[in-house]
Amino acid sequence: MTSKSKKETAFSSKKDPYLKREAEKYEQPIASREHILQLLEHSGKPLRRHEIAEAFSITEEDMLEALRRRLRAMERDGQLLFNRAQQYCLVNNKDLIVGRVLGHPDGFGFLKPDDGSDDLFLTPREMNPLLHNDRAMVRVVGIDRKGRREAAVVEILERNTQQIVGRFYKEDGFTYVVPDQKNIAQTVLIQKGGAGKAKQGQIVVAEIVEQPTKQRQPIGRIIEVLGNHMAPGMEIEMAIRSHGLPHQWPDELLEEIEPLTPEVPEAAKSGRTDLRKTPLVTIDGEDARDFDDAVFCQKTPKGWKLLVAIADVAHYVKINTALDKEAQKRSTSVYFPEQVIPMLPEILSNGLCSLNPEVDRLCMVCELIIDQQGKVSRARFFEAVMRSHARLTYTEVAKMLVDGDKLTCEKYKALLPHLKQLYGLYQVMRLSREQRGAMDFDTQETKIIFGPDRKIEKIVPTVRNDAHKLIEEFMITANMAAAKFLNGKKMPKLLRVHEGPSTDKLLSLKTFLSELGLSLGGGDKPAPLDYMALIESVKDRADSHLIQTVLLRSMSQAVYSPELKGHFGLALDAYAHFTSPIRRYPDLLVHRAIRHCLQGHKPETFVYGFPDMVNLGELCSANERRADDATRDVVSWLKCEYMMDKTGEVLPGIISAVTSFGFFVELAEIYVEGLVHISSLGQDYFSFDPTSHQLRGERTGAKYRIGDNVTVKVARVSLDDKKIDFDLVQKKTGRKRVEANVKLPKKKRKK
């Protein structure tokens, strides 16, 4: 026996420090990731899989398979490197960086490091063997001319694109598919005999049979023909497959939910607080189908008692079941115009877990005691059974509480006193929210109205009335209480984290504001109250839209994380998602943590630990972005389709964004955005100032910045690119009007 093997033998007698955690998660626990890393460090050399198995005395076939999967996962996550000698070795984190690949339509790309550091630039040559969303290990090879770290690929850790959706072409002896997803620059060559029944120009799904290499493009075969390019609903079918959205229920899940019935079993109601006589009501949009939350409020001598009842999804979705695994895989329901891909099957999302009127439903209740100033003085959680007393809409509630509509008030006469209590509480809490500094930007959302054959009739703005704001305020309060409760219990939990502006973004923001004669309070660490004070001070300025847009863009994106970093936008130290477990997996995790506490268990016995919450937070954040991207693609497609017969029309709009290659314009009253390319702005050289968000002509002095009113002509609409091009007709500049050439852009538009 060598000295090295003696080391491994000595190590095998050491106890895995995370054995208890592994035992709670798996019936037959294997060595934790931490213990495997310790083994390799202790060994001082790379080890083959069978050597690792021997060190941990693993001999059973199923345990060997579990070890193989764990090592593969560690390799995929960049914790281990699998060398050419088929050995596992430790990664030198100082020299090698692991992350996710972000492709660009022009062929280059970036690596987004797992450690949160700045993205690394990947040249088209380095991107040749990669596809968007792959995971890779790279090393820094230099700094490019823009000051970005440039990387070279060391190892491709994980291939995350197995299928590609796009248009099928057969030209000059070549058969290929042009991907719909613009992050993928390579076309997919179709292998001989792999075209199936696909016809020229049709939308197809190609399975990747050979991933790209440095020398050639990916090779695939057609596995599904979705149909013709302009078929109704095609945009959703494409988005589902382009973004890899799970949309079919596995057989194992269908078998699992087969015993469920539309009614809640009597046995499930026992041991719960009975709220069936309490007039809880749901308040949602007219087209809502699943109802997560119900509310009730009553006045007390010192303020109010508010009940926020949330569907008890955790009762039905048990940990590690097929239902749970699929819900985790989806992480969120995806809402397309007039179509939803739910996180849970319909019998749960629209049935047992939906707080439908006049039927018994299980719920988790947050009871909030609120003082006269709108501050929460006490909160508690408990399990209950309830019956919603009405399914109300935002429009109906606003008619009663704001407009005093007599017919609607008469219809809900029995509930009206309770609704008035809700409204009174909301008005006090709204004032408290403003004093706290929670942000409330005036942004405009839209809704697409369809006619026959799914053709868009119009795009209309959505109006947020006081009923919307009332429910939003109560949900925020319950979410805040859930975070505070779990923090107090020291539970592993998933929080909704929204950090303040980064140092670089804050510096750019302050430079921009100083050019306008404005300043942001708070020094190096401005508070939300400083943001809102500035918004209030500029609300009557002509450029208030510009200022608000720049303020919004200075902030970071909200994510899910177990780290206690607060929620900047809501001005809260801790915030969790608790109120929508039907459609969001993080809410389900919060419910499980609360139930664990209510049952009197200790934090260390919870099935999830901090590392699990880190991983789940990353998964849920990524899947949330995936859903947003898919929805954005569908809306962009539909808006392009809507504009196809408007080529040549001259329309007013407002500049919504400025880039180095032109500016984007949102059309007034149509809410469609398009690009005015720099090449269509006449014979001038334009320089882009990212700090002041403007383009400036060096010869003419013409300036274009966010918030400017312009008139444009619809020049080109491309469904394939989901892009609309405008030509500038005129720009209003106070009393003058600057005329611009009206011509089609001759240069290819930069991405």
Rosetta blueprint (number, residue, H / E / L):
1 M L
2 T L
3 S H
4 K H
5 S H
6 K H
7 K H
8 E H
9 T H
10 A H
11 F H
12 S H
13 S L
14 K L
15 K L
16 D L
17 P L
18 Y L
19 L H
20 K H
21 R H
22 E H
23 A H
24 E H
25 K H
26 Y L
27 E L
28 Q L
29 P L
30 I L
31 A L
32 S L
33 R H
34 E H
35 H H
36 I H
37 L H
38 Q H
39 L H
40 L H
41 E H
42 H H
43 S H
44 G L
45 K L
46 P L
47 L E
48 R L
49 R H
50 H H
51 E H
52 I H
53 A H
54 E H
55 A H
56 F L
57 S L
58 I L
59 T L
60 E L
61 E H
62 D H
63 M H
64 L H
65 E H
66 A H
67 L H
68 R H
69 R H
70 R H
71 L H
72 R H
73 A H
74 M H
75 E H
76 R H
77 D L
78 G L
79 Q L
80 L E
81 L E
82 F E
83 N L
84 R L
85 A L
86 Q L
87 Q L
88 Y E
89 C E
90 L E
91 V L
92 N L
93 N L
94 K L
95 D L
96 L E
97 I E
98 V E
99 G E
100 R E
101 V E
102 L E
103 G E
104 H L
105 P L
106 D L
107 G L
108 F L
109 G E
110 F E
111 L E
112 K E
113 P E
114 D L
115 D L
116 G L
117 S L
118 D L
119 D L
120 L E
121 F E
122 L E
123 T L
124 P H
125 R H
126 E H
127 M H
128 N L
129 P L
130 L L
131 L L
132 H L
133 N L
134 D L
135 R E
136 A E
137 M E
138 V E
139 R E
140 V E
141 V E
142 G E
143 I E
144 D L
145 R L
146 K L
147 G L
148 R L
149 R E
150 E E
151 A E
152 A E
153 V E
154 V E
155 E E
156 I E
157 L E
158 E E
159 R L
160 N L
161 T L
162 Q L
163 Q E
164 I E
165 V E
166 G E
167 R E
168 F E
169 Y E
170 K E
171 E E
172 D L
173 G L
174 F E
175 T E
176 Y E
177 V E
178 V E
179 P E
180 D L
181 Q L
182 K L
183 N L
184 I L
185 A L
186 Q L
187 T L
188 V E
189 L E
190 I E
191 Q L
192 K L
193 G L
194 G L
195 A L
196 G L
197 K L
198 A L
199 K L
200 Q L
201 G L
202 Q L
203 I E
204 V E
205 V E
206 A E
207 E E
208 I E
209 V E
210 E E
211 Q L
212 P L
213 T L
214 K L
215 Q L
216 R L
217 Q L
218 P L
219 I E
220 G E
221 R E
222 I E
223 I E
224 E E
225 V E
226 L E
227 G E
228 N L
229 H L
230 M L
231 A L
232 P L
233 G L
234 M H
235 E H
236 I H
237 E H
238 M H
239 A H
240 I H
241 R H
242 S H
243 H L
244 G L
245 L L
246 P L
247 H L
248 Q L
249 W L
250 P L
251 D H
252 E H
253 L H
254 L H
255 E H
256 E H
257 I H
258 E L
259 P L
260 L L
261 T L
262 P L
263 E L
264 V L
265 P L
266 E H
267 A H
268 A H
269 K H
270 S L
271 G L
272 R L
273 T E
274 D E
275 L E
276 R L
277 K L
278 T L
279 P L
280 L L
281 V E
282 T E
283 I E
284 D E
285 G L
286 E L
287 D L
288 A L
289 R L
290 D L
291 F L
292 D L
293 D E
294 A E
295 V E
296 F E
297 C E
298 Q E
299 K E
300 T E
301 P L
302 K L
303 G E
304 W E
305 K E
306 L E
307 L E
308 V E
309 A E
310 I E
311 A E
312 D L
313 V H
314 A H
315 H H
316 Y H
317 V L
318 K L
319 I L
320 N L
321 T L
322 A H
323 L H
324 D H
325 K H
326 E H
327 A H
328 Q H
329 K H
330 R H
331 S L
332 T E
333 S L
334 V E
335 Y E
336 F E
337 P L
338 E L
339 Q E
340 V E
341 I E
342 P L
343 M L
344 L L
345 P L
346 E H
347 I H
348 L H
349 S H
350 N H
351 G H
352 L H
353 C L
354 S L
355 L L
356 N L
357 P E
358 E L
359 V L
360 D E
361 R E
362 L E
363 C E
364 M E
365 V E
366 C E
367 E E
368 L E
369 I E
370 I E
371 D E
372 Q L
373 Q L
374 G L
375 K L
376 V E
377 S E
378 R E
379 A E
380 R E
381 F E
382 F E
383 E E
384 A E
385 V E
386 M E
387 R E
388 S E
389 H L
390 A L
391 R E
392 L E
393 T E
394 Y H
395 T H
396 E H
397 V H
398 A H
399 K H
400 M H
401 L H
402 V H
403 D H
404 G L
405 D L
406 K H
407 L H
408 T H
409 C H
410 E H
411 K H
412 Y L
413 K L
414 A L
415 L L
416 L H
417 P H
418 H H
419 L H
420 K H
421 Q H
422 L H
423 Y H
424 G H
425 L H
426 Y H
427 Q H
428 V H
429 M H
430 R H
431 L H
432 S H
433 R H
434 E H
435 Q H
436 R H
437 G L
438 A L
439 M L
440 D L
441 F L
442 D L
443 T L
444 Q L
445 E L
446 T E
447 K E
448 I E
449 I E
450 F E
451 G L
452 P H
453 D H
454 R H
455 K L
456 I E
457 E E
458 K E
459 I E
460 V E
461 P E
462 T L
463 V L
464 R L
465 N L
466 D H
467 A H
468 H H
469 K H
470 L H
471 I H
472 E H
473 E H
474 F H
475 M H
476 I H
477 T H
478 A H
479 N H
480 M H
481 A H
482 A H
483 A H
484 K H
485 F H
486 L H
487 N H
488 G H
489 K L
490 K L
491 M L
492 P L
493 K L
494 L L
495 L E
496 R E
497 V E
498 H E
499 E L
500 G L
501 P L
502 S L
503 T H
504 D H
505 K H
506 L H
507 L H
508 S H
509 L H
510 K H
511 T H
512 F H
513 L H
514 S H
515 E H
516 L L
517 G L
518 L L
519 S L
520 L L
521 G L
522 G L
523 G L
524 D L
525 K L
526 P L
527 A L
528 P H
529 L H
530 D H
531 Y H
532 M H
533 A H
534 L H
535 I H
536 E H
537 S H
538 V L
539 K L
540 D L
541 R L
542 A L
543 D L
544 S H
545 H H
546 L H
547 I H
548 Q H
549 T H
550 V H
551 L H
552 L H
553 R H
554 S L
555 M L
556 S L
557 Q L
558 A L
559 V E
560 Y E
561 S E
562 P L
563 E L
564 L L
565 K L
566 G L
567 H E
568 F L
569 G L
570 L L
571 A L
572 L E
573 D L
574 A L
575 Y L
576 A L
577 H L
578 F L
579 T L
580 S L
581 P L
582 I L
583 R L
584 R E
585 Y H
586 P H
587 D H
588 L H
589 L H
590 V H
591 H H
592 R H
593 A H
594 I H
595 R H
596 H H
597 C H
598 L H
599 Q L
600 G L
601 H L
602 K L
603 P H
604 E H
605 T H
606 F L
607 V L
608 Y L
609 G L
610 F H
611 P H
612 D H
613 M H
614 V H
615 N H
616 L H
617 G H
618 E H
619 L H
620 C H
621 S H
622 A H
623 N H
624 E H
625 R H
626 R H
627 A H
628 D H
629 D H
630 A H
631 T H
632 R H
633 D H
634 V H
635 V H
636 S H
637 W H
638 L H
639 K H
640 C H
641 E H
642 Y H
643 M H
644 M H
645 D H
646 K H
647 T L
648 G L
649 E L
650 V E
651 L E
652 P E
653 G E
654 I E
655 I E
656 S E
657 A E
658 V E
659 T E
660 S L
661 F L
662 G E
663 F E
664 F E
665 V E
666 E E
667 L E
668 A L
669 E L
670 I L
671 Y L
672 V L
673 E E
674 G E
675 L E
676 V E
677 H E
678 I H
679 S H
680 S H
681 L L
682 G L
683 Q L
684 D L
685 Y L
686 F E
687 S E
688 F E
689 D E
690 P L
691 T L
692 S L
693 H L
694 Q E
695 L E
696 R E
697 G E
698 E L
699 R L
700 T L
701 G L
702 A L
703 K E
704 Y E
705 R E
706 I L
707 G L
708 D L
709 N E
710 V E
711 T E
712 V E
713 K E
714 V E
715 A E
716 R E
717 V E
718 S E
719 L L
720 D L
721 D L
722 K L
723 K E
724 I E
725 D E
726 F E
727 D E
728 L E
729 V E
730 Q E
731 K E
732 K E
733 T E
734 G L
735 R L
736 K E
737 R E
738 V E
739 E E
740 A L
741 N L
742 V L
743 K L
744 L L
745 P L
746 K L
747 K L
748 K L
749 R L
750 K L
751 K L
